[in-house]
Structures are given as C-alpha cells and as structure tokens.
C-alpha cells in the first residue's frame, strides 16, 4: 500500500504550533494526516500516537468512547516534550465507516456491546489496517517510536511493519459513566491494557 506526501502547513493549537502534513493513499484515494512537532533527525525514539479517526469522539465530544480525550492527551504530551508525531488515519469505527458506526451505536443502545454490534452488522471486531503508517513514518525518517497506546494488537501491527517500539506508553484518559462498558469490552474482548492490566 503506497501513500504519497501532498503538502505541509502550520497548525496552531491550544498546545502550541504543530505542523500538519497531508498524505494520500495511491490505491484508494483516502487521505491521512500527520501532526508533528520538533526535530526527528537525532534518531532518538519519537513520542508517537497512531490514532484512527473518530468523528464522534474527536470532533463532536462523544462520551461513548475515549478517542477524543486520547487525541487531546497525545497532543498535550507531545507539546510538553516539544517533540512528537501523531498519525491520524481515516478509518472510522475501527474500519467500518461512519454510517455503519452509527448503526453499531443503535445496536449498542439496544444492549449489544461494541464487539457484538460490529459482528451483528457482518464485520469483524476490528478491521483497521496500519500498512500506510510505514510510508508515513518513512517520510519523517522515523524508525524508533515510543507509542502511546493501550492496544497490544497495534504494537504488533507496527512492529511487523519494521518499526522499533522502544516503549508502550499507556494513554488511559476520558473515562466516564457513558463509556464504562465500552472500555470494559475493549479490555475483555479486544485485549486492551486498561486498569494497569499487563
């Protein structure tokens, strides 16, 4: 899977000025971005988050998930260090798309958990593909990362792409009564490392 660099501009945020870099998947036309701060030329491990798009959580402040809070926390941590990168991948709803995600939410309203809802719609629990990350990291000449994630499957996927993950940094944030079951399902059925689980 080939991803092509398109353009860069300054992205002022409440946590400082980042640079936003646009990429396009040559096969699908899907657009992805990287949000970066600082210099990566010293080959030291780069603080990083690989974040899958969540319109409801990232932009609409949904309390059904922890995605928006994780994105903000990642930006805050990078700003505090003055160096880091977020790859923001356009794969809504763990890969099922926005409308199907809303359908899955409707099933959750009726009692299904997040995995059951996806499966009832005919999808696997998690359809995300991290292949584009290889070329995106290569653009920045980044090979060694400190990965902010609770998801061991993401660690494995990126390692298989040839990245060296020097440490997994937990990013537990955004817990609230509306996402308590969602987080429990991610830990119990998807293996996410939450609540000091290792």
C-alpha positions, 0 to 999 in steps of 0.5 A: 500500500503506497501513500504519497506526501501532498503538502505541509502547513502550520497548525496552531493549537491550544498546545502550541504550533504543530505542523500538519502534513497531508498524505494520500493513499495511491490505491484508494484515494483516502487521505491521512494526516500527520501532526508533528512537532520538533526535530526527528533527525537525532534518531532518538525514539519519537513520542508517537500516537497512531490514532484512527479517526473518530468523528464522534469522539474527536470532533463532536465530544462523544462520551461513548468512547475515549478517542477524543480525550486520547487525541487531546492527551497525545497532543498535550504530551507531545507539546510538553516534550516539544517533540512528537508525531501523531498519525491520524488515519481515516478509518472510522469505527475501527474500519467500518465507516461512519454510517455503519458506526452509527448503526453499531451505536443503535445496536449498542443502545439496544444492549449489544456491546461494541464487539457484538454490534460490529459482528451483528452488522457482518464485520469483524471486531476490528478491521483497521489496517496500519500498512500506510503508517510505514510510508508515513513514518518513512517520510519523517525518517522515523524508525524508533517510536515510543507509542502511546497506546493501550492496544497490544494488537497495534504494537504488533501491527507496527512492529511487523511493519519494521518499526522499533517500539522502544516503549508502550506508553499507556494513554488511559484518559476520558473515562466516564459513566457513558463509556464504562462498558465500552472500555470494559469490552475493549479490555475483555474482548479486544485485549486492551491494557486498561486498569494497569492490566499487563 
